[in-house]
């Protein structure tokens, strides 16, 4: 496992059973500065999809950056099943490369031989229903299609953990709903472990097996919901709406608690 150490180091036997483990992680950006995250512990099992929600500025993106190794914890221990892939709100495709070549670039960086890259890229684009877009450049694709290429590129990196930081926030509701279906199918097919950050509570419930609520700064995980809703799920289903309503009520209380 990839491990970042702070003040506490967990037993390697314990961490080996998990895709993601954070133990008592605190993060501040300067020695005398306030805690952005405080005593956060998070466990994600292999193949699990976990959604994180919370108010703006609660430290969700900082948590992902720590998991990705872009930041180091001030204290605590972080371990992941290999180096994770981090996917942002923007697809961040290379505009001068076609969709296929964007995916091939990830394969190149992974060390896949040239003669194999095109076929593998086509397979990955087919997985997200974009096989006809292999030769299209990003400006020729809709926002939803660009994000699907980004998903294919993320899978091409062959990592076991996928971190997603509000990847669908800029999409309209119908496109987002369609991509939810694509992401769920890809997640089930690949067995990836996913940590998904979103402001959209319904989206969190629609996608996640668990939803974790973070408090406002300092960010802490204050409540968890296990989402026992069979697939296929829909954003507008009564079960999703009911759980989302419960989480939204708790989120409002957290915001009020920290507003004074």
C-alpha positions as semicolon CSV with decimal commas, in nm:
position;residue;x (nm);y (nm);z (nm)
1;X;0,000;0,000;0,000
2;X;0,104;0,362;-0,057
3;X;0,147;0,524;0,283
4;X;0,190;0,880;0,411
5;X;0,298;0,906;0,773
6;X;0,230;1,179;1,022
7;X;0,236;1,145;1,398
8;X;0,075;0,802;1,406
9;X;0,163;0,496;1,196
10;X;-0,092;0,215;1,167
11;X;-0,005;-0,152;1,161
12;X;0,057;-0,263;0,801
13;X;-0,148;-0,578;0,861
14;X;-0,450;-0,362;0,939
15;X;-0,411;-0,134;0,639
16;X;-0,364;-0,418;0,391
17;X;-0,733;-0,510;0,413
18;X;-0,852;-0,168;0,306
19;X;-0,840;0,032;-0,016
20;X;-0,822;0,360;0,177
21;X;-0,739;0,423;0,538
22;X;-0,706;0,751;0,725
23;X;-0,640;0,734;1,096
24;X;-0,675;1,044;1,316
25;X;-0,565;1,280;1,039
26;X;-0,534;1,650;1,113
27;X;-0,433;1,906;0,850
28;X;-0,332;2,269;0,890
29;X;-0,152;2,474;0,627
30;X;0,080;2,656;0,868
31;X;0,216;2,558;1,210
32;X;0,012;2,821;1,392
33;X;-0,284;2,814;1,153
34;X;-0,629;2,669;1,220
35;X;-0,708;2,304;1,158
36;X;-0,867;2,251;0,817
37;X;-0,926;1,884;0,898
38;X;-0,928;1,757;1,254
39;X;-0,895;1,397;1,374
40;X;-1,046;1,246;1,059
41;X;-1,063;0,867;1,031
42;X;-1,190;0,710;0,709
43;X;-1,195;0,347;0,597
44;X;-1,293;0,236;0,246
45;X;-1,312;-0,132;0,162
46;X;-1,187;-0,269;-0,173
47;X;-1,453;-0,212;-0,438
48;X;-1,657;0,025;-0,220
49;X;-1,811;0,354;-0,340
50;X;-1,813;0,620;-0,067
51;X;-1,962;0,969;-0,110
52;X;-1,853;1,272;0,094
53;X;-2,080;1,573;0,142
54;X;-2,047;1,892;0,344
55;X;-2,069;2,268;0,328
56;X;-1,832;2,469;0,110
57;X;-1,494;2,505;0,275
58;X;-1,532;2,205;0,504
59;X;-1,216;2,042;0,372
60;X;-1,354;1,781;0,131
61;X;-1,110;1,869;-0,146
62;X;-0,823;1,889;0,104
63;X;-0,910;1,536;0,216
64;X;-0,888;1,413;-0,145
65;X;-0,558;1,594;-0,195
66;X;-0,421;1,416;0,111
67;X;-0,536;1,079;-0,020
68;X;-0,380;1,158;-0,360
69;X;-0,049;1,248;-0,198
70;X;-0,066;1,611;-0,315
71;X;-0,060;1,727;0,048
72;X;0,088;1,574;0,362
73;X;-0,105;1,542;0,688
74;X;0,001;1,753;0,985
75;X;-0,058;1,445;1,197
76;X;-0,215;1,104;1,154
77;X;-0,168;0,822;0,904
78;X;-0,291;0,772;0,547
79;X;-0,265;0,451;0,346
80;X;-0,408;0,362;0,006
81;X;-0,404;0,056;-0,218
82;X;-0,140;0,194;-0,453
83;X;-0,130;0,550;-0,587
84;X;-0,487;0,675;-0,646
85;X;-0,618;0,850;-0,956
86;X;-0,767;1,197;-0,894
87;X;-1,042;1,327;-1,123
88;X;-1,153;1,691;-1,104
89;X;-1,461;1,892;-1,202
90;X;-1,288;1,989;-1,526
91;X;-1,209;1,700;-1,759
92;X;-0,858;1,846;-1,817
93;X;-0,824;1,675;-2,155
94;X;-0,537;1,779;-2,380
95;X;-0,719;1,998;-2,637
96;X;-0,481;1,916;-2,922
97;X;-0,531;1,540;-2,883
98;X;-0,832;1,337;-2,991
99;X;-1,040;1,153;-2,734
100;X;-0,859;0,832;-2,823
101;X;-0,515;0,990;-2,798
102;X;-0,602;1,140;-2,458
103;X;-0,671;0,790;-2,333
104;X;-0,362;0,655;-2,507
105;X;-0,151;0,914;-2,326
106;X;-0,247;0,757;-1,992
107;X;-0,157;0,417;-2,134
108;X;0,179;0,551;-2,256
109;X;0,259;0,689;-1,911
110;X;0,164;0,351;-1,767
111;X;0,418;0,182;-1,994
112;X;0,181;0,003;-2,233
113;X;0,360;-0,081;-2,562
114;X;0,268;0,138;-2,858
115;X;0,123;-0,148;-3,065
116;X;-0,131;-0,222;-2,790
117;X;-0,236;0,129;-2,696
118;X;-0,491;0,203;-2,969
119;X;-0,688;-0,118;-2,914
120;X;-0,687;-0,067;-2,538
121;X;-0,798;0,295;-2,575
122;X;-1,082;0,186;-2,802
123;X;-1,191;-0,074;-2,544
124;X;-1,194;0,190;-2,272
125;X;-1,391;0,438;-2,483
126;X;-1,635;0,157;-2,567
127;X;-1,676;0,100;-2,192
128;X;-1,811;0,456;-2,161
129;X;-2,007;0,433;-2,489
130;X;-1,777;0,667;-2,683
131;X;-1,621;0,430;-2,935
132;X;-1,740;0,656;-3,220
133;X;-1,560;0,954;-3,070
134;X;-1,207;0,815;-3,088
135;X;-1,099;1,072;-3,349
136;X;-1,288;1,371;-3,210
137;X;-1,107;1,648;-3,026
138;X;-1,239;1,780;-2,692
139;X;-1,396;2,094;-2,846
140;X;-1,612;1,867;-3,063
141;X;-1,752;1,686;-2,759
142;X;-2,023;1,791;-2,516
143;X;-1,937;1,847;-2,148
144;X;-2,079;1,508;-2,057
145;X;-1,882;1,334;-2,330
146;X;-1,560;1,502;-2,214
147;X;-1,619;1,375;-1,861
148;X;-1,677;1,024;-1,995
149;X;-1,343;1,045;-2,179
150;X;-1,190;1,158;-1,849
151;X;-1,339;0,850;-1,679
152;X;-1,191;0,627;-1,952
153;X;-0,855;0,797;-1,908
154;X;-0,873;0,748;-1,531
155;X;-0,941;0,376;-1,576
156;X;-0,652;0,356;-1,825
157;X;-0,414;0,440;-1,541
158;X;-0,495;0,099;-1,391
159;X;-0,513;0,220;-1,032
160;X;-0,727;0,055;-0,768
161;X;-0,854;0,376;-0,607
162;X;-1,038;0,656;-0,790
163;X;-1,082;0,994;-0,619
164;X;-1,347;1,220;-0,774
165;X;-1,376;1,588;-0,679
166;X;-1,719;1,713;-0,792
167;X;-1,664;1,579;-1,144
168;X;-2,020;1,643;-1,265
169;X;-2,095;1,978;-1,100
170;X;-2,092;2,172;-1,428
171;X;-2,330;1,938;-1,611
172;X;-2,703;1,981;-1,658
173;X;-2,938;1,749;-1,467
174;X;-3,021;1,514;-1,756
175;X;-2,658;1,472;-1,863
176;X;-2,556;1,417;-1,502
177;X;-2,819;1,145;-1,462
178;X;-2,691;0,965;-1,773
179;X;-2,330;0,983;-1,655
180;X;-2,433;0,848;-1,316
181;X;-2,551;0,536;-1,497
182;X;-2,222;0,513;-1,688
183;X;-2,010;0,561;-1,375
184;X;-2,209;0,305;-1,176
185;X;-2,171;0,048;-1,454
186;X;-1,797;0,114;-1,491
187;X;-1,746;0,097;-1,113
188;X;-1,929;-0,236;-1,096
189;X;-1,740;-0,375;-1,396
190;X;-1,393;-0,274;-1,276
191;X;-1,419;-0,322;-0,899
192;X;-1,262;0,020;-0,836
193;X;-1,272;0,174;-0,490
194;X;-1,419;0,524;-0,525
195;X;-1,418;0,826;-0,294
196;X;-1,659;1,079;-0,445
197;X;-1,687;1,439;-0,325
198;X;-2,000;1,636;-0,414
199;X;-2,216;1,928;-0,300
200;X;-2,520;1,751;-0,445
201;X;-2,673;1,536;-0,172
202;X;-2,901;1,343;-0,409
203;X;-2,602;1,263;-0,627
204;X;-2,417;1,133;-0,321
205;X;-2,707;0,902;-0,235
206;X;-2,762;0,798;-0,597
207;X;-2,402;0,681;-0,636
208;X;-2,267;0,583;-0,295
209;X;-2,288;0,271;-0,088
210;X;-2,218;0,498;0,206
211;X;-2,256;0,874;0,246
212;X;-2,037;1,056;0,498
213;X;-2,124;1,404;0,623
214;X;-1,841;1,643;0,709
215;X;-1,873;1,932;0,950
216;X;-1,762;2,285;0,866
217;X;-1,407;2,381;0,958
218;X;-1,243;2,214;1,120
219;X;-1,361;1,936;0,891
220;X;-1,459;1,617;1,071
221;X;-1,674;1,322;0,970
222;X;-1,980;1,360;1,190
223;X;-2,236;1,117;1,050
224;X;-2,266;0,820;0,814
225;X;-2,553;0,668;0,617
226;X;-2,542;0,320;0,465
227;X;-2,736;0,336;0,136
228;X;-2,922;0,010;0,096
229;X;-3,104;0,088;-0,229
230;X;-3,092;-0,166;-0,511
231;X;-2,961;-0,073;-0,855
232;X;-3,062;0,069;-1,088
233;X;-3,112;0,386;-0,885
234;X;-3,247;0,716;-1,009
235;X;-3,199;1,068;-0,878
236;X;-3,575;1,119;-0,867
237;X;-3,664;0,791;-0,694
238;X;-3,857;0,825;-0,364
239;X;-3,595;0,624;-0,172
240;X;-3,309;0,844;-0,292
241;X;-3,514;1,157;-0,220
242;X;-3,602;1,039;0,133
243;X;-3,243;0,967;0,238
244;X;-3,119;1,284;0,066
245;X;-3,374;1,483;0,267
246;X;-3,245;1,333;0,593
247;X;-2,885;1,416;0,502
248;X;-2,979;1,770;0,392
249;X;-3,148;1,832;0,728
250;X;-2,832;1,722;0,908
251;X;-2,617;1,936;0,677
252;X;-2,831;2,242;0,753
253;X;-2,789;2,181;1,125
254;X;-2,413;2,159;1,080
255;X;-2,408;2,486;0,887
256;X;-2,618;2,659;1,156
257;X;-2,395;2,517;1,430
258;X;-2,087;2,678;1,275
259;X;-2,250;3,003;1,164
260;X;-2,211;3,169;1,503
